[in-house]
Amino acid sequence: MTRLSVNVNKLATLRNARGGNTPDVISMSKDIERFGAQGITIHPRPDERHITKNDVYELKKVVTSEFNIEGYPSKDFIDLVSEVIPEQVTLVPDPPDVLTSNAGWDTIKNQSFLKEVISHFKQLGIRTSIFIEADVKMIEQAANTATDRIELYTESYASNFAKNKEVAIAKFVLAAEIANKVDLGINAGHDLSLENLTYFHEQIPGLKEVSIGHALIADALYYGMENTIQLYLRCLK
């Protein structure tokens, strides 16, 4: 079964909008696990506009499933992850000021840099994943960085799903086949939802994990968090 990792950034965004500790990101993350999610994902940013450094430390104390920390591998990020030691680190090429992740790594231009960062994390026993487009060349070169996994950036799939799902999924199927061929584990994330997740899961061979935040948290406003987690898990069976 493909694992569901819930990105709790949006909970932190809601909390920070008002100040105080409502909603309680740490307590809700524990509940999300209790409701069946197999991982908690966070993406701390330098301005702490959602997840704060304190959140990272506090979540490390309580997450009992898989703790996945995403981010651009700046010195501060590398130092933070090296101190916390999550089960997985997902490297994204975001500059600090972007609203959300909107591109994958160029694994040709950045290969030396990625090799160095990945080597450091692997020495600490942290599984590594790199955020990447569904591009055959980039995936083939990703294998040369010694990363354990890639995370397919699925925005284009989600955007085109309603128009023509077969066309929307085609390049992701090919990307997954290449990843499997070069022995890279496959994660996926960005704009996956109840509407498009089942089909994605059915079509992608070897999909190990999806990381979902915005859509899942929005759905929880309607359906409640426990029911929403179950609905997403059902998509992955």
Residue, then its C-alpha position, 0 to 999 in steps of 0.5 A: m500500500t502506498r503511504l499517506s504523509v500529511n503535510v501540516n503546513k496549512l495548520a500552522t498557517l491558520r494558527n499563525a494568522r491569529g497568533g496563539n496556539t489554535p489550532d495546535v499543530i503538534s496535537m493535531s499531528k498526533d491525531i492525524e497519525r492516530f486517524g491512520a496517516q503513515g507520515i507527517t510532512i513539514h516544509p519549514r521556511p526561513d521566514e517561519r510563515h507557517i512551520t516554525k523551528n520550534d514546531v520542528y523540534e516539538l514534532k520530532k518528539v511526538v511523531t511516531s510514524e515517518f517524519n519527512i522534512e522538506g526544504y531548500p538545502s541552505k546551510d540553516f536547513i541542513d543544520l536543522v535537519s542534521e540536528v533533528i534526524p527525521e526519517q526522510v528529508t525531501l530536497v526542493p529547489d525553492p528560493p526563500d520567497v516563493l509561495t509554494s514549491n513550483a519546480g523540480w530540480d535540474t539534476i544535471k546543472n545541480q548534480s555536484f551540489l545534490k551529491e554533496v548534500i545527499s551524501h551528508f544526510k545519508q551519512l546520518g542515516i536519513r533517507t533522501s528524496i529530491f523533488i523533480e519534474a516528470d522528465v526522463k533525463m532529470i530522473e536518469q541523472a537523479a540516480n547519479t546523485a545517490t538519492d534514495r527516492i524522487e518526489l514527482y511534482t504532480e501539479s501538471y497532472a492535477s491541472n489537466f486531470a479533468k480535461n483528459k486524465e489519460v494524457a495528464i498521467a502519461k508522462f508520469v507513468l513513463a517517469a515512474e517506469i524510468a525511476n523503477k529501472v534505475d532503482l529509485g523509490i517514487n514519492a509524489g506530491h503537489d495538488l493531489s486530491l480526492e478527485n485525482l488521487t485514486y487514478f494516479h495511484e492506480q497508474i503509477p507503478g511502484l508508488k511508495e508515498v504521497s505527501i498531501g497538505h492543502a487539499l486534505i486540510a481543506d477537505a477536513l473543513y467539510y468532512g472532519m479530519e478523521n473522516t478525511i484521512q480515511l477517505y484519502l487512505r481509501c484512494l490508496k488501497 
